[in-house]
């Protein structure tokens, strides 16, 4: 992500959507569909927020 920030010179936000015990990047990594849906909604809210 740092490469994109430096190259594009844009403000960046990272949000975490998986459940805390999902073993990120392991063979048994998983993501509940409810978390995925909430993550999509959160991303849309961030992207459509009007700046002052």
GISULGI-V730655 format. One line per field, one symbol per residue. phi: phi as a letter, one per 30 degrees, with the letter a starting at -180 (. if undefined). psi: psi as a letter, one per 20 degrees, with the letter a starting at -180 (. if undefined). A space follows every 10 residues. Layout:
# GISULGI-V730655
phi->???
psi->???
This chain:
# GISULGI-V730655
phi->.dddddddhb dbbbbccdde cdheiceceb bddddddddd dddddddcdd dd
psi->hhgggggilq qqppqpirqh kjmpkrhkqr pqhghgghgg ggghgghjpp q.
